[in-house]
């Protein structure tokens, strides 16, 4: 959780790295949902290892998991960054079509100004 959105989340939610570390050790690199300080935080795997480039297949699998989680929790509005497009090293041009196949009207992908 040393760069990008993960770093920002770790800074804002001090308990998140501990919770996520425990879940990674017990469950593996899967989508996780944490309720911390009144906020719902979803971890969205994009890399198999922190030092690697993001994996488009893992991004697609994580999108499917996110939709399933949204269905189970009756989420009507999910806001997320462009997965894998910052420190993951992927281009939004490559990631967007993958997400468009999976995500529906409930999901809004935002950016910090990069296209």
C-alpha positions in Angstrom: 0.0 0.0 0.0 2.9 2.3 -0.8 1.7 4.0 -3.9 -1.3 5.5 -5.7 -4.9 4.9 -4.4 -3.7 2.2 -2.0 -1.3 4.6 -0.3 -4.0 7.3 0.0 -6.4 4.7 1.5 -3.8 3.5 4.0 -3.2 7.1 5.0 -6.9 8.0 5.4 -7.8 4.7 7.1 -4.9 3.7 9.4 -6.3 0.3 10.2 -6.7 -0.8 6.6 -3.2 -2.1 6.0 -3.5 -4.4 9.1 -7.0 -5.7 8.1 -5.9 -6.2 4.5 -2.7 -8.0 5.5 -4.7 -10.4 7.6 -7.1 -11.1 4.8 -4.3 -11.5 2.2 -2.7 -14.1 4.5 -5.9 -16.0 5.1 -7.9 -15.6 1.9 -5.4 -14.6 -0.8 -5.5 -11.8 -3.3 -9.2 -11.4 -3.6 -11.7 -8.5 -3.5 -12.3 -7.5 0.1 -14.8 -5.2 1.8 -14.0 -3.3 5.0 -16.2 -1.0 7.0 -13.9 1.4 8.7 -14.8 4.6 10.5 -18.2 4.7 8.8 -16.8 4.2 5.3 -17.0 1.1 3.1 -13.6 0.4 1.5 -13.3 -2.2 -1.2 -9.9 -3.6 -2.2 -9.8 -4.4 -5.9 -6.9 -6.6 -6.9 -5.1 -5.5 -10.1 -1.7 -7.1 -9.5 -0.5 -10.5 -8.4 2.5 -9.0 -6.7 3.1 -5.3 -5.7 6.1 -4.9 -8.0 4.5 -6.2 -11.1 2.5 -4.4 -13.8 -1.3 -4.7 -13.4 -2.9 -7.8 -15.0 -5.9 -7.1 -17.3 -7.3 -10.6 -16.6 -7.2 -10.0 -12.9 -8.9 -6.6 -13.4 -11.7 -8.4 -15.3 -12.0 -11.0 -12.5 -12.1 -8.3 -9.9 -14.8 -6.5 -11.8 -16.9 -9.6 -11.8 -16.4 -10.0 -8.0 -17.2 -6.3 -7.5 -20.5 -6.7 -9.4 -21.4 -9.8 -7.3 -20.6 -7.9 -4.1 -22.7 -4.9 -5.2 -25.6 -7.3 -5.9 -25.3 -9.0 -2.5 -25.1 -5.7 -0.7 -27.7 -3.8 -2.8 -25.2 -1.1 -3.7 -26.7 1.4 -6.1 -23.7 3.7 -6.6 -20.1 2.6 -6.6 -17.3 5.1 -7.4 -13.9 3.8 -8.3 -10.6 4.9 -9.8 -9.4 3.5 -13.1 -8.1 0.1 -12.0 -4.5 -0.7 -13.1 -4.1 2.7 -14.9 -2.0 4.5 -12.5 0.9 2.7 -10.9 -0.3 -0.5 -12.5 1.1 0.8 -15.8 -1.9 0.0 -18.0 -3.7 2.3 -20.5 -7.3 3.3 -19.9 -7.8 2.6 -23.7 -7.0 -1.1 -22.9 -8.8 -1.3 -19.5 -12.1 0.5 -20.3 -13.5 -2.1 -22.8 -12.9 -4.9 -20.2 -14.8 -3.0 -17.6 -17.6 -1.9 -20.0 -18.3 -5.6 -20.6 -18.9 -6.2 -16.8 -19.8 -3.0 -15.0 -23.3 -1.6 -15.3 -25.0 1.8 -14.5 -24.2 1.5 -10.8 -20.5 2.0 -11.4 -18.7 5.3 -12.0 -15.0 5.2 -12.9 -13.3 8.5 -12.1 -9.9 10.0 -13.0 -7.5 12.6 -11.7 -7.4 14.2 -15.1 -5.3 11.6 -17.0 -6.7 10.4 -20.2 
